[in-house]
Amino acid sequence: MTVKEKKKTKNWWWPKISDQDSAIEASKAGFWAALTVAIITAVFATIALVSHKDIASINASAYLDAILFSIIAWRIKNYSKFFAVVGVLLFLIEKVVQFQSSGAQGWPLAIILLLMFISGARGVFAFHRYESEQPQIESA
């Protein structure tokens, strides 16, 4: 495969999943999305805690959210189907609630992260599908 063909097949927002290696690569998007949300949330919660003011409707109680997304990232990295789905749903629910309460500010980043969460979930499910299709090595 030439470099030009390889570049043509790369699609960051909806990667093609054709084998276990591409499933692993796609699942990394979900890991990075969850880790990004955890870090951004922790930073905003810290700023809110220090300044004694809510920042973009985030206060110090958002540390719990940061911990949840850290756990989700860790479990997606270990190919957990349950946590891949929880990551998509929790992020989606939180964005709907946030947009209802404080408007649709930050929607471009939210769409990118949502696509990353979905790609990660696709990758995790495909990883398990391809893993189950591999021949099992019998021990003697």
PyMOL commands that place a pseudoatom at each C-alpha (Angstrom):
pseudoatom trace, name=CA, resn=MET, resi=1, chain=A, elem=C, hetatm=0, pos=[0.000, 0.000, 0.000]
pseudoatom trace, name=CA, resn=THR, resi=2, chain=A, elem=C, hetatm=0, pos=[1.427, 3.370, -0.934]
pseudoatom trace, name=CA, resn=VAL, resi=3, chain=A, elem=C, hetatm=0, pos=[1.504, 6.401, 1.323]
pseudoatom trace, name=CA, resn=LYS, resi=4, chain=A, elem=C, hetatm=0, pos=[-1.154, 8.069, -0.816]
pseudoatom trace, name=CA, resn=GLU, resi=5, chain=A, elem=C, hetatm=0, pos=[-3.502, 5.071, -0.452]
pseudoatom trace, name=CA, resn=LYS, resi=6, chain=A, elem=C, hetatm=0, pos=[-2.861, 4.943, 3.289]
pseudoatom trace, name=CA, resn=LYS, resi=7, chain=A, elem=C, hetatm=0, pos=[-3.728, 8.641, 3.703]
pseudoatom trace, name=CA, resn=LYS, resi=8, chain=A, elem=C, hetatm=0, pos=[-6.863, 8.153, 1.645]
pseudoatom trace, name=CA, resn=THR, resi=9, chain=A, elem=C, hetatm=0, pos=[-8.164, 5.392, 3.952]
pseudoatom trace, name=CA, resn=LYS, resi=10, chain=A, elem=C, hetatm=0, pos=[-7.548, 7.358, 7.186]
pseudoatom trace, name=CA, resn=ASN, resi=11, chain=A, elem=C, hetatm=0, pos=[-10.743, 8.906, 8.484]
pseudoatom trace, name=CA, resn=TRP, resi=12, chain=A, elem=C, hetatm=0, pos=[-10.488, 10.294, 12.006]
pseudoatom trace, name=CA, resn=TRP, resi=13, chain=A, elem=C, hetatm=0, pos=[-14.202, 10.931, 12.554]
pseudoatom trace, name=CA, resn=TRP, resi=14, chain=A, elem=C, hetatm=0, pos=[-15.477, 7.596, 11.235]
pseudoatom trace, name=CA, resn=PRO, resi=15, chain=A, elem=C, hetatm=0, pos=[-12.554, 5.204, 10.819]
pseudoatom trace, name=CA, resn=LYS, resi=16, chain=A, elem=C, hetatm=0, pos=[-12.893, 2.134, 8.645]
pseudoatom trace, name=CA, resn=ILE, resi=17, chain=A, elem=C, hetatm=0, pos=[-12.708, -0.981, 10.802]
pseudoatom trace, name=CA, resn=SER, resi=18, chain=A, elem=C, hetatm=0, pos=[-11.678, -4.030, 8.836]
pseudoatom trace, name=CA, resn=ASP, resi=19, chain=A, elem=C, hetatm=0, pos=[-9.605, -6.124, 11.245]
pseudoatom trace, name=CA, resn=GLN, resi=20, chain=A, elem=C, hetatm=0, pos=[-8.526, -6.322, 14.856]
pseudoatom trace, name=CA, resn=ASP, resi=21, chain=A, elem=C, hetatm=0, pos=[-5.711, -3.792, 14.376]
pseudoatom trace, name=CA, resn=SER, resi=22, chain=A, elem=C, hetatm=0, pos=[-8.065, -1.180, 12.921]
pseudoatom trace, name=CA, resn=ALA, resi=23, chain=A, elem=C, hetatm=0, pos=[-10.544, -1.935, 15.739]
pseudoatom trace, name=CA, resn=ILE, resi=24, chain=A, elem=C, hetatm=0, pos=[-7.787, -1.243, 18.273]
pseudoatom trace, name=CA, resn=GLU, resi=25, chain=A, elem=C, hetatm=0, pos=[-6.968, 2.048, 16.538]
pseudoatom trace, name=CA, resn=ALA, resi=26, chain=A, elem=C, hetatm=0, pos=[-10.645, 3.072, 16.478]
pseudoatom trace, name=CA, resn=SER, resi=27, chain=A, elem=C, hetatm=0, pos=[-11.064, 2.237, 20.177]
pseudoatom trace, name=CA, resn=LYS, resi=28, chain=A, elem=C, hetatm=0, pos=[-8.253, 4.664, 21.006]
pseudoatom trace, name=CA, resn=ALA, resi=29, chain=A, elem=C, hetatm=0, pos=[-10.526, 7.526, 19.927]
pseudoatom trace, name=CA, resn=GLY, resi=30, chain=A, elem=C, hetatm=0, pos=[-12.942, 6.670, 22.748]
pseudoatom trace, name=CA, resn=PHE, resi=31, chain=A, elem=C, hetatm=0, pos=[-10.081, 6.466, 25.239]
pseudoatom trace, name=CA, resn=TRP, resi=32, chain=A, elem=C, hetatm=0, pos=[-8.752, 9.884, 24.209]
pseudoatom trace, name=CA, resn=ALA, resi=33, chain=A, elem=C, hetatm=0, pos=[-12.235, 11.421, 24.242]
pseudoatom trace, name=CA, resn=ALA, resi=34, chain=A, elem=C, hetatm=0, pos=[-12.885, 10.195, 27.790]
pseudoatom trace, name=CA, resn=LEU, resi=35, chain=A, elem=C, hetatm=0, pos=[-9.450, 11.297, 28.968]
pseudoatom trace, name=CA, resn=THR, resi=36, chain=A, elem=C, hetatm=0, pos=[-9.910, 14.724, 27.367]
pseudoatom trace, name=CA, resn=VAL, resi=37, chain=A, elem=C, hetatm=0, pos=[-13.282, 15.178, 29.067]
pseudoatom trace, name=CA, resn=ALA, resi=38, chain=A, elem=C, hetatm=0, pos=[-11.806, 14.068, 32.399]
pseudoatom trace, name=CA, resn=ILE, resi=39, chain=A, elem=C, hetatm=0, pos=[-8.891, 16.518, 32.150]
pseudoatom trace, name=CA, resn=ILE, resi=40, chain=A, elem=C, hetatm=0, pos=[-10.971, 19.480, 30.955]
pseudoatom trace, name=CA, resn=THR, resi=41, chain=A, elem=C, hetatm=0, pos=[-13.563, 18.831, 33.643]
pseudoatom trace, name=CA, resn=ALA, resi=42, chain=A, elem=C, hetatm=0, pos=[-10.894, 18.586, 36.366]
pseudoatom trace, name=CA, resn=VAL, resi=43, chain=A, elem=C, hetatm=0, pos=[-9.308, 21.843, 35.195]
pseudoatom trace, name=CA, resn=PHE, resi=44, chain=A, elem=C, hetatm=0, pos=[-12.655, 23.695, 35.197]
pseudoatom trace, name=CA, resn=ALA, resi=45, chain=A, elem=C, hetatm=0, pos=[-13.578, 22.196, 38.585]
pseudoatom trace, name=CA, resn=THR, resi=46, chain=A, elem=C, hetatm=0, pos=[-10.251, 23.357, 40.004]
pseudoatom trace, name=CA, resn=ILE, resi=47, chain=A, elem=C, hetatm=0, pos=[-10.743, 26.869, 38.641]
pseudoatom trace, name=CA, resn=ALA, resi=48, chain=A, elem=C, hetatm=0, pos=[-14.274, 26.919, 40.082]
pseudoatom trace, name=CA, resn=LEU, resi=49, chain=A, elem=C, hetatm=0, pos=[-13.010, 25.689, 43.451]
pseudoatom trace, name=CA, resn=VAL, resi=50, chain=A, elem=C, hetatm=0, pos=[-10.219, 28.274, 43.651]
pseudoatom trace, name=CA, resn=SER, resi=51, chain=A, elem=C, hetatm=0, pos=[-12.304, 31.208, 42.372]
pseudoatom trace, name=CA, resn=HIS, resi=52, chain=A, elem=C, hetatm=0, pos=[-15.471, 30.229, 44.292]
pseudoatom trace, name=CA, resn=LYS, resi=53, chain=A, elem=C, hetatm=0, pos=[-17.457, 30.734, 41.055]
pseudoatom trace, name=CA, resn=ASP, resi=54, chain=A, elem=C, hetatm=0, pos=[-19.036, 28.292, 38.637]
pseudoatom trace, name=CA, resn=ILE, resi=55, chain=A, elem=C, hetatm=0, pos=[-17.170, 28.159, 35.342]
pseudoatom trace, name=CA, resn=ALA, resi=56, chain=A, elem=C, hetatm=0, pos=[-19.433, 27.289, 32.382]
pseudoatom trace, name=CA, resn=SER, resi=57, chain=A, elem=C, hetatm=0, pos=[-21.927, 25.777, 34.853]
pseudoatom trace, name=CA, resn=ILE, resi=58, chain=A, elem=C, hetatm=0, pos=[-19.155, 23.590, 36.315]
pseudoatom trace, name=CA, resn=ASN, resi=59, chain=A, elem=C, hetatm=0, pos=[-18.394, 23.708, 40.015]
pseudoatom trace, name=CA, resn=ALA, resi=60, chain=A, elem=C, hetatm=0, pos=[-16.168, 21.738, 42.378]
pseudoatom trace, name=CA, resn=SER, resi=61, chain=A, elem=C, hetatm=0, pos=[-18.608, 18.815, 42.410]
pseudoatom trace, name=CA, resn=ALA, resi=62, chain=A, elem=C, hetatm=0, pos=[-17.509, 18.139, 38.825]
pseudoatom trace, name=CA, resn=TYR, resi=63, chain=A, elem=C, hetatm=0, pos=[-14.499, 16.272, 40.235]
pseudoatom trace, name=CA, resn=LEU, resi=64, chain=A, elem=C, hetatm=0, pos=[-16.850, 13.293, 40.486]
pseudoatom trace, name=CA, resn=ASP, resi=65, chain=A, elem=C, hetatm=0, pos=[-17.510, 13.640, 36.770]
pseudoatom trace, name=CA, resn=ALA, resi=66, chain=A, elem=C, hetatm=0, pos=[-13.772, 13.818, 36.066]
pseudoatom trace, name=CA, resn=ILE, resi=67, chain=A, elem=C, hetatm=0, pos=[-13.257, 10.623, 38.055]
pseudoatom trace, name=CA, resn=LEU, resi=68, chain=A, elem=C, hetatm=0, pos=[-16.080, 8.876, 36.172]
pseudoatom trace, name=CA, resn=PHE, resi=69, chain=A, elem=C, hetatm=0, pos=[-14.598, 9.796, 32.786]
pseudoatom trace, name=CA, resn=SER, resi=70, chain=A, elem=C, hetatm=0, pos=[-11.143, 8.712, 33.991]
pseudoatom trace, name=CA, resn=ILE, resi=71, chain=A, elem=C, hetatm=0, pos=[-12.576, 5.308, 34.852]
pseudoatom trace, name=CA, resn=ILE, resi=72, chain=A, elem=C, hetatm=0, pos=[-14.365, 5.187, 31.496]
pseudoatom trace, name=CA, resn=ALA, resi=73, chain=A, elem=C, hetatm=0, pos=[-11.087, 5.986, 29.702]
pseudoatom trace, name=CA, resn=TRP, resi=74, chain=A, elem=C, hetatm=0, pos=[-9.250, 3.259, 31.627]
pseudoatom trace, name=CA, resn=ARG, resi=75, chain=A, elem=C, hetatm=0, pos=[-11.925, 0.670, 30.887]
pseudoatom trace, name=CA, resn=ILE, resi=76, chain=A, elem=C, hetatm=0, pos=[-12.184, 1.621, 27.179]
pseudoatom trace, name=CA, resn=LYS, resi=77, chain=A, elem=C, hetatm=0, pos=[-8.412, 1.135, 26.986]
pseudoatom trace, name=CA, resn=ASN, resi=78, chain=A, elem=C, hetatm=0, pos=[-9.101, -2.401, 28.265]
pseudoatom trace, name=CA, resn=TYR, resi=79, chain=A, elem=C, hetatm=0, pos=[-11.845, -2.897, 25.619]
pseudoatom trace, name=CA, resn=SER, resi=80, chain=A, elem=C, hetatm=0, pos=[-14.863, -2.865, 27.938]
pseudoatom trace, name=CA, resn=LYS, resi=81, chain=A, elem=C, hetatm=0, pos=[-18.044, -2.827, 25.871]
pseudoatom trace, name=CA, resn=PHE, resi=82, chain=A, elem=C, hetatm=0, pos=[-20.096, -1.694, 28.859]
pseudoatom trace, name=CA, resn=PHE, resi=83, chain=A, elem=C, hetatm=0, pos=[-17.914, 1.339, 29.577]
pseudoatom trace, name=CA, resn=ALA, resi=84, chain=A, elem=C, hetatm=0, pos=[-17.659, 2.235, 25.876]
pseudoatom trace, name=CA, resn=VAL, resi=85, chain=A, elem=C, hetatm=0, pos=[-21.457, 2.514, 25.778]
pseudoatom trace, name=CA, resn=VAL, resi=86, chain=A, elem=C, hetatm=0, pos=[-21.597, 4.280, 29.149]
pseudoatom trace, name=CA, resn=GLY, resi=87, chain=A, elem=C, hetatm=0, pos=[-19.061, 6.817, 27.866]
pseudoatom trace, name=CA, resn=VAL, resi=88, chain=A, elem=C, hetatm=0, pos=[-21.185, 7.654, 24.827]
pseudoatom trace, name=CA, resn=LEU, resi=89, chain=A, elem=C, hetatm=0, pos=[-24.411, 7.863, 26.825]
pseudoatom trace, name=CA, resn=LEU, resi=90, chain=A, elem=C, hetatm=0, pos=[-23.008, 9.818, 29.773]
pseudoatom trace, name=CA, resn=PHE, resi=91, chain=A, elem=C, hetatm=0, pos=[-21.327, 12.338, 27.477]
pseudoatom trace, name=CA, resn=LEU, resi=92, chain=A, elem=C, hetatm=0, pos=[-24.480, 12.723, 25.383]
pseudoatom trace, name=CA, resn=ILE, resi=93, chain=A, elem=C, hetatm=0, pos=[-26.736, 13.158, 28.432]
pseudoatom trace, name=CA, resn=GLU, resi=94, chain=A, elem=C, hetatm=0, pos=[-24.388, 15.689, 29.997]
pseudoatom trace, name=CA, resn=LYS, resi=95, chain=A, elem=C, hetatm=0, pos=[-24.194, 17.731, 26.787]
pseudoatom trace, name=CA, resn=VAL, resi=96, chain=A, elem=C, hetatm=0, pos=[-27.989, 17.786, 26.391]
pseudoatom trace, name=CA, resn=VAL, resi=97, chain=A, elem=C, hetatm=0, pos=[-28.377, 18.973, 29.987]
pseudoatom trace, name=CA, resn=GLN, resi=98, chain=A, elem=C, hetatm=0, pos=[-25.567, 21.522, 29.590]
pseudoatom trace, name=CA, resn=PHE, resi=99, chain=A, elem=C, hetatm=0, pos=[-26.979, 22.913, 26.351]
pseudoatom trace, name=CA, resn=GLN, resi=100, chain=A, elem=C, hetatm=0, pos=[-30.438, 23.231, 27.920]
pseudoatom trace, name=CA, resn=SER, resi=101, chain=A, elem=C, hetatm=0, pos=[-29.118, 25.093, 30.943]
pseudoatom trace, name=CA, resn=SER, resi=102, chain=A, elem=C, hetatm=0, pos=[-26.420, 27.312, 29.463]
pseudoatom trace, name=CA, resn=GLY, resi=103, chain=A, elem=C, hetatm=0, pos=[-26.982, 27.344, 25.711]
pseudoatom trace, name=CA, resn=ALA, resi=104, chain=A, elem=C, hetatm=0, pos=[-25.138, 25.605, 22.922]
pseudoatom trace, name=CA, resn=GLN, resi=105, chain=A, elem=C, hetatm=0, pos=[-21.731, 27.090, 23.593]
pseudoatom trace, name=CA, resn=GLY, resi=106, chain=A, elem=C, hetatm=0, pos=[-18.886, 24.725, 22.827]
pseudoatom trace, name=CA, resn=TRP, resi=107, chain=A, elem=C, hetatm=0, pos=[-20.900, 22.590, 20.411]
pseudoatom trace, name=CA, resn=PRO, resi=108, chain=A, elem=C, hetatm=0, pos=[-18.060, 22.086, 17.857]
pseudoatom trace, name=CA, resn=LEU, resi=109, chain=A, elem=C, hetatm=0, pos=[-15.854, 20.428, 20.494]
pseudoatom trace, name=CA, resn=ALA, resi=110, chain=A, elem=C, hetatm=0, pos=[-18.854, 18.472, 21.797]
pseudoatom trace, name=CA, resn=ILE, resi=111, chain=A, elem=C, hetatm=0, pos=[-19.559, 17.066, 18.318]
pseudoatom trace, name=CA, resn=ILE, resi=112, chain=A, elem=C, hetatm=0, pos=[-15.911, 16.088, 17.825]
pseudoatom trace, name=CA, resn=LEU, resi=113, chain=A, elem=C, hetatm=0, pos=[-15.784, 14.375, 21.222]
pseudoatom trace, name=CA, resn=LEU, resi=114, chain=A, elem=C, hetatm=0, pos=[-19.103, 12.619, 20.617]
pseudoatom trace, name=CA, resn=LEU, resi=115, chain=A, elem=C, hetatm=0, pos=[-17.816, 11.254, 17.299]
pseudoatom trace, name=CA, resn=MET, resi=116, chain=A, elem=C, hetatm=0, pos=[-14.658, 10.091, 19.076]
pseudoatom trace, name=CA, resn=PHE, resi=117, chain=A, elem=C, hetatm=0, pos=[-16.735, 8.333, 21.763]
pseudoatom trace, name=CA, resn=ILE, resi=118, chain=A, elem=C, hetatm=0, pos=[-18.853, 6.624, 19.099]
pseudoatom trace, name=CA, resn=SER, resi=119, chain=A, elem=C, hetatm=0, pos=[-15.779, 5.577, 17.104]
pseudoatom trace, name=CA, resn=GLY, resi=120, chain=A, elem=C, hetatm=0, pos=[-14.261, 4.229, 20.288]
pseudoatom trace, name=CA, resn=ALA, resi=121, chain=A, elem=C, hetatm=0, pos=[-17.370, 2.170, 21.005]
pseudoatom trace, name=CA, resn=ARG, resi=122, chain=A, elem=C, hetatm=0, pos=[-17.390, 0.865, 17.434]
pseudoatom trace, name=CA, resn=GLY, resi=123, chain=A, elem=C, hetatm=0, pos=[-13.740, -0.103, 17.852]
pseudoatom trace, name=CA, resn=VAL, resi=124, chain=A, elem=C, hetatm=0, pos=[-14.318, -1.886, 21.157]
pseudoatom trace, name=CA, resn=PHE, resi=125, chain=A, elem=C, hetatm=0, pos=[-17.236, -3.912, 19.786]
pseudoatom trace, name=CA, resn=ALA, resi=126, chain=A, elem=C, hetatm=0, pos=[-15.293, -4.749, 16.617]
pseudoatom trace, name=CA, resn=PHE, resi=127, chain=A, elem=C, hetatm=0, pos=[-12.265, -5.749, 18.712]
pseudoatom trace, name=CA, resn=HIS, resi=128, chain=A, elem=C, hetatm=0, pos=[-14.350, -8.374, 20.512]
pseudoatom trace, name=CA, resn=ARG, resi=129, chain=A, elem=C, hetatm=0, pos=[-15.937, -9.548, 17.266]
pseudoatom trace, name=CA, resn=TYR, resi=130, chain=A, elem=C, hetatm=0, pos=[-12.555, -10.040, 15.583]
pseudoatom trace, name=CA, resn=GLU, resi=131, chain=A, elem=C, hetatm=0, pos=[-11.099, -11.584, 18.728]
pseudoatom trace, name=CA, resn=SER, resi=132, chain=A, elem=C, hetatm=0, pos=[-13.852, -14.213, 18.829]
pseudoatom trace, name=CA, resn=GLU, resi=133, chain=A, elem=C, hetatm=0, pos=[-13.230, -15.028, 15.157]
pseudoatom trace, name=CA, resn=GLN, resi=134, chain=A, elem=C, hetatm=0, pos=[-9.560, -15.847, 15.735]
pseudoatom trace, name=CA, resn=PRO, resi=135, chain=A, elem=C, hetatm=0, pos=[-8.753, -19.545, 16.028]
pseudoatom trace, name=CA, resn=GLN, resi=136, chain=A, elem=C, hetatm=0, pos=[-8.185, -20.612, 19.615]
pseudoatom trace, name=CA, resn=ILE, resi=137, chain=A, elem=C, hetatm=0, pos=[-4.835, -22.212, 20.437]
pseudoatom trace, name=CA, resn=GLU, resi=138, chain=A, elem=C, hetatm=0, pos=[-5.355, -25.436, 22.314]
pseudoatom trace, name=CA, resn=SER, resi=139, chain=A, elem=C, hetatm=0, pos=[-2.962, -26.216, 25.135]
pseudoatom trace, name=CA, resn=ALA, resi=140, chain=A, elem=C, hetatm=0, pos=[-1.671, -29.738, 25.431]
for i in range(1, 140): cmd.bond("trace and resi %d" % i, "trace and resi %d" % (i + 1))
show_as sticks, trace
zoom trace
